[in-house]
Amino acid sequence: MRIGILGTRGIPARYGGFETLAEELSAGLAARGHDVLVYTRTRYAEPGLSRWRGARIRVLPTIPTKYLDTVVHGALSGVDAFFERFDAVLVCNAINAAASFLPRLSGRTRVVLNVDGLERHRRKWSAAGRAAYRVSETLSTILPDAVVSDAKVIQQYYRSRHGIDSVFIPYGGDLPRPAGHDVLDRLGLSPERYVLYVSRLEPENNADAVVRAYRDVPGDVPLVVVGDAPYAADYIARLRASADARVIFPGAIYGEGYRQLLCNAGVYVQATEVGGTHPALVEAMGYGRVICYNATPENEEVAGGAALPFEASRPETLSALLRAVLDDPSGYSVWKERARERTIERYRWEDVVRRYEAVLMPPAGVADAGPTEASAGSR
């Protein structure tokens, strides 16, 4: 098939979950013989790069503001996809639901929309932003051919709220092991001797709660807070000001450097409260890390008894967990194997690619998807 992927910031992945999906999925589909094109925003594109891991890249402009960045690029990509006459298009992010009808106007393109989580709950959005997501949520049940949810919690929400069955496809977590340790050396870190937090530095991802919790953890083990955010300068400044001297802020790190940090962390902390399945959580499980996670329904679904819960609204619960794990790392090593086993059972990229390939096919292909825990989402 000729397949387009739009609605993300593009590849190589340099931002968040959707970008991880775009990179791993496009590479997997290309390896299976499909011609894949990923739409990429200008400021996230690598100059001169037209192909990445077997997928083609098309760079289009946008209006780089908080409220227009995603929707403008999504609309331009949708128009371009109409003229491309793809066999199938994957649209990412419910806010791009209005653009999902554009490729369908060609009369031959099957359009699948990954709605992500309930984005209107993010604290960064104004009333107008939340209203736009509410409208887009409704449009996502009408305009595409099929809807994908990356968490069963989100699948159940769309079923109960909108009466549609989406296709459940999570993220993969079986990344290759990193080859070196130069990022650890640069940051002065030793394997298994640091606590790692990775996320966009936005309020609902609770980096501030993690930093507060760490103030009550004794010892000299560093806390490494990896991430950034394009429209959260004030929040990031307050976060840095509240941290003690043991907290390291290296900014956003991707690719091999990110894998080095994740693979060697003594403890990984997942503190998010909004969204579906978070790739970093699944990837930390794949590397067999001891994981502490904010006990939201979405995170509980992924962890499945293979990680340790806390409440981000009560930072002291994280403090107690971190003290216990850092005081007795060998006693908590059993959690490493549990995490690895759960990833192998449920979160392999090979399975994820196969499921997307099936839903991007005509309806007969969805019927042949096999044991994927997916409900037919086509109409």
C-alpha positions in Angstrom: 0.0 0.0 0.0 0.9 3.7 -0.3 0.4 5.0 3.2 0.5 8.5 4.6 1.0 9.4 8.3 0.0 12.9 9.4 -0.8 14.9 12.5 2.5 14.4 14.3 5.6 16.7 14.4 7.3 14.1 12.2 10.4 11.9 12.0 13.0 11.4 13.3 11.0 11.4 16.6 11.9 14.5 18.6 8.9 15.3 20.8 6.5 12.8 22.3 4.4 9.7 21.9 2.9 10.4 18.5 6.3 11.0 17.1 7.5 7.7 18.5 4.6 6.0 16.9 5.2 7.7 13.5 8.9 6.6 13.5 8.4 3.1 14.7 5.3 2.4 12.7 6.6 3.9 9.4 9.8 1.9 9.8 7.9 -1.3 10.4 5.4 -0.7 7.6 8.3 0.1 5.2 10.1 -3.1 6.2 6.9 -5.0 5.3 7.0 -3.6 1.8 4.7 -0.6 2.0 5.5 2.9 0.6 5.2 5.2 3.6 5.3 9.0 3.7 5.4 10.9 7.0 4.5 14.5 7.1 6.9 16.6 9.2 6.8 20.1 10.5 9.5 22.5 9.4 11.1 23.2 12.8 11.3 19.5 13.7 12.8 18.4 10.4 16.4 17.5 9.9 17.8 19.6 7.1 18.4 17.7 3.9 16.8 14.5 5.2 14.2 13.0 2.8 14.0 9.5 4.1 14.3 7.9 7.5 14.4 4.1 8.3 12.8 3.3 5.0 10.0 5.9 5.1 9.8 9.1 3.0 9.6 12.5 4.7 7.6 15.5 3.4 8.2 18.7 5.2 5.4 21.2 5.3 5.1 24.6 7.1 2.8 25.6 9.9 2.0 28.5 12.2 4.2 27.8 15.3 1.9 29.0 18.0 0.3 27.0 20.8 -3.2 26.9 19.3 -2.4 26.7 15.6 0.7 24.6 15.3 -1.0 21.2 15.1 -4.2 22.1 13.3 -2.6 24.2 10.6 0.0 21.5 9.8 -2.7 18.9 9.9 -4.9 20.8 7.5 -2.0 21.4 5.0 -1.0 17.7 5.3 -4.6 16.6 4.7 -4.8 18.7 1.5 -1.5 17.3 0.3 -2.7 13.8 1.1 -5.7 14.3 -1.1 -3.6 14.9 -4.1 -1.3 12.0 -3.2 -4.2 9.5 -3.5 -2.8 7.3 -0.8 -4.4 3.9 -0.3 -4.6 4.7 3.4 -3.8 7.6 5.7 -3.2 7.5 9.5 -4.2 10.7 11.1 -2.9 11.3 14.7 -4.5 13.4 17.4 -8.3 14.0 17.7 -7.8 17.7 17.1 -7.0 16.8 13.5 -10.4 15.1 13.1 -11.7 17.9 10.9 -8.8 17.4 8.5 -9.3 13.6 8.3 -12.1 14.0 5.7 -9.7 15.7 3.2 -7.9 12.5 2.0 -11.2 10.7 1.8 -12.4 13.2 -0.8 -10.2 11.3 -3.3 -12.7 8.5 -3.2 -10.1 5.8 -2.8 -8.2 6.6 0.5 -9.1 4.8 3.7 -8.6 7.1 6.7 -7.8 5.9 10.2 -7.7 8.4 13.2 -5.7 7.7 16.4 -7.5 9.9 19.0 -4.8 9.6 21.7 -6.1 10.4 25.2 -8.6 13.0 26.4 -6.5 16.0 25.6 -9.0 18.6 26.7 -8.1 17.7 30.3 -4.6 19.2 29.9 -4.3 22.2 32.1 -2.4 24.2 29.5 -5.6 24.7 27.4 -7.9 27.6 27.8 -11.7 27.2 27.6 -11.5 27.8 23.8 -8.9 25.0 23.5 -10.9 22.6 25.6 -14.0 23.4 23.5 -12.1 22.7 20.3 -11.1 19.3 21.6 -14.7 18.5 22.5 -15.9 19.3 19.0 -13.0 17.3 17.5 -13.8 14.4 19.7 -17.3 14.3 18.2 -16.0 14.7 14.7 -13.5 11.9 15.2 -16.5 9.5 15.5 -18.0 10.7 12.2 -15.3 11.7 9.7 -12.7 8.9 9.5 -13.3 5.4 8.4 -12.0 3.9 11.6 -10.8 5.1 15.0 -7.8 3.8 17.0 -7.4 4.1 20.7 -4.0 3.3 22.3 -5.5 2.3 25.7 -8.5 0.2 26.6 -9.6 3.0 29.0 -9.9 5.3 26.0 -11.6 2.6 24.0 -14.2 2.1 26.7 -14.7 5.9 26.9 -15.5 6.2 23.2 -17.8 3.2 23.4 -19.8 4.5 26.4 -19.8 8.2 25.5 -20.1 8.0 21.7 -21.4 4.5 21.0 -18.6 3.5 18.7 -16.1 0.6 18.9 -12.6 1.8 18.2 -9.6 -0.5 17.4 -7.3 -1.0 20.4 -3.6 -0.8 19.4 -1.1 0.2 22.1 2.6 1.2 21.7 5.6 -1.1 21.5 8.2 -1.2 24.2 10.9 -3.6 22.8 13.5 -1.1 21.8 17.1 -2.2 20.9 19.6 -1.9 23.6 21.9 1.1 23.3 25.5 0.5 22.1 27.3 3.0 24.3 27.1 5.2 27.3 28.4 8.6 26.2 25.3 10.4 27.4 25.8 8.9 30.9 29.4 10.0 30.9 28.5 13.5 29.8 26.0 13.9 32.6 28.3 12.2 35.2 26.0 9.3 35.8 26.7 5.7 36.7 24.4 2.8 35.6 21.7 1.9 38.1 22.7 4.9 40.2 20.2 7.5 39.2 16.4 8.1 39.1 15.0 9.0 35.7 11.9 11.0 34.8 11.1 11.5 31.1 8.2 13.6 29.7 7.2 16.9 28.2 7.5 19.4 31.0 3.9 20.4 31.2 1.8 20.7 34.4 -0.3 17.6 34.0 2.8 15.5 33.6 3.7 16.3 37.2 7.4 16.9 37.0 6.9 19.4 39.9 5.4 16.7 42.1 8.4 14.4 41.3 10.9 17.2 42.2 9.0 17.9 45.4 8.9 14.3 46.4 12.7 13.9 45.8 13.5 16.6 48.3 12.5 14.1 51.0 14.6 11.3 49.7 18.0 11.2 51.4 21.3 10.4 49.8 23.3 11.6 46.8 21.7 9.6 44.0 20.8 12.1 41.2 17.3 12.6 39.8 17.5 13.2 36.0 14.5 15.1 34.6 14.6 14.7 30.8 12.2 16.8 28.7 11.2 20.2 27.5 8.0 21.8 26.1 7.6 24.6 23.5 5.0 26.7 25.3 5.8 26.1 29.0 8.7 28.4 29.8 7.2 29.8 33.0 6.4 26.3 34.3 9.9 25.0 33.5 11.5 28.0 35.2 9.5 27.4 38.4 10.4 23.7 38.2 14.1 24.4 38.0 13.9 26.9 40.9 12.2 24.3 43.1 14.8 21.6 42.6 17.7 20.8 44.9 21.3 20.4 43.8 20.9 16.6 43.0 18.4 17.2 40.2 19.8 17.3 36.7 17.9 19.0 33.8 19.6 18.0 30.5 16.7 19.1 28.4 15.1 16.9 25.7 17.1 13.8 24.6 16.1 11.5 21.9 17.3 8.4 20.0 20.4 6.6 21.2 20.9 9.0 24.1 17.4 8.5 25.4 17.8 4.8 25.2 21.1 4.9 27.1 19.4 6.8 30.0 16.3 4.6 30.1 18.2 1.3 29.8 20.6 2.2 32.7 18.2 3.9 35.2 18.0 2.5 38.7 14.4 3.7 38.9 12.1 5.1 36.3 9.3 7.5 37.4 6.1 7.9 35.3 4.0 10.7 36.7 1.6 11.6 33.9 -2.1 12.0 34.5 -3.5 12.7 31.0 -3.3 10.6 27.9 -3.6 7.0 26.9 -0.6 4.6 26.7 2.6 6.5 27.3 5.5 5.2 25.2 8.2 6.0 27.8 6.4 3.8 30.4 6.2 0.9 28.0 9.8 1.4 26.9 11.0 1.5 30.6 9.2 -1.8 31.1 10.8 -3.3 28.0 14.3 -2.4 29.4 13.3 -4.1 32.7 13.5 -1.1 34.9 12.1 -0.7 38.4 9.2 1.6 37.7 7.1 3.9 40.0 4.0 5.2 38.2 1.2 7.6 39.0 -1.8 5.4 39.5 -4.2 6.6 36.8 -6.4 4.1 35.1 -4.4 4.4 31.9 -1.0 3.8 33.7 -2.5 1.0 35.7 -3.6 -0.7 32.5 -0.1 -0.6 31.1 1.7 -1.5 34.4 -0.5 -4.5 35.1 1.1 -5.5 38.3 4.6 -5.1 36.9 5.4 -1.7 38.5 4.9 0.2 41.8 2.1 2.8 42.1 2.0 6.2 43.8 -0.3 9.2 43.8 1.1 12.3 42.1 -1.4 14.4 44.2 0.4 13.1 47.3 4.2 13.4 46.6 5.0 11.8 49.9 3.8 8.4 48.5 6.5 8.7 45.8 9.1 9.8 48.4 8.4 6.6 50.4 8.7 4.4 47.3 11.9 5.9 46.2 13.5 5.6 49.7 12.5 2.0 49.8 13.9 1.1 46.4 17.1 3.1 46.7 17.8 1.6 50.2 17.3 -2.0 48.9 17.8 -2.2 45.1 18.4 -6.0 45.2 15.2 -6.6 47.1 13.2 -4.8 44.3 15.0 -6.6 41.4 12.0 -8.9 40.9 10.1 -6.0 39.4 12.6 -5.8 36.6 11.7 -9.3 35.3 8.0 -8.7 35.7 8.3 -5.6 33.6 10.2 -7.3 30.8 7.8 -10.2 30.7 4.7 -8.0 30.4 6.3 -6.1 27.5 7.1 -9.3 25.7 3.5 -10.5 26.2 1.7 -7.3 25.3 3.8 -4.5 23.9 6.0 -5.6 21.0 6.4 -3.3 18.0 6.1 -6.2 15.6 2.5 -6.8 16.9 1.7 -3.1 16.8 2.8 -2.8 13.2 0.8 -5.8 12.2 -2.3 -4.4 13.9 -2.0 -1.1 12.1 -1.4 -2.8 8.8 -4.6 -4.7 9.3 -6.8 -1.6 10.2 -5.3 0.4 7.3 -6.3 -2.3 4.9 -9.9 -2.4 3.5 -12.5 -3.7 5.9 -11.7 -7.3 4.9 -8.2 -6.7 6.2 -9.6 -5.6 9.6 -11.6 -8.8 9.8 -8.4 -10.8 9.3 -6.4 -8.9 12.0 -6.2 -12.0 14.2 -6.0 -12.1 18.0 -5.2 -8.4 18.6 -7.9 -7.5 21.2 -9.2 -5.1 18.6 -12.8 -4.3 18.0 -13.8 -3.4 14.5 -13.8 0.3 14.2 -14.8 0.8 10.6 -18.1 1.9 9.5 
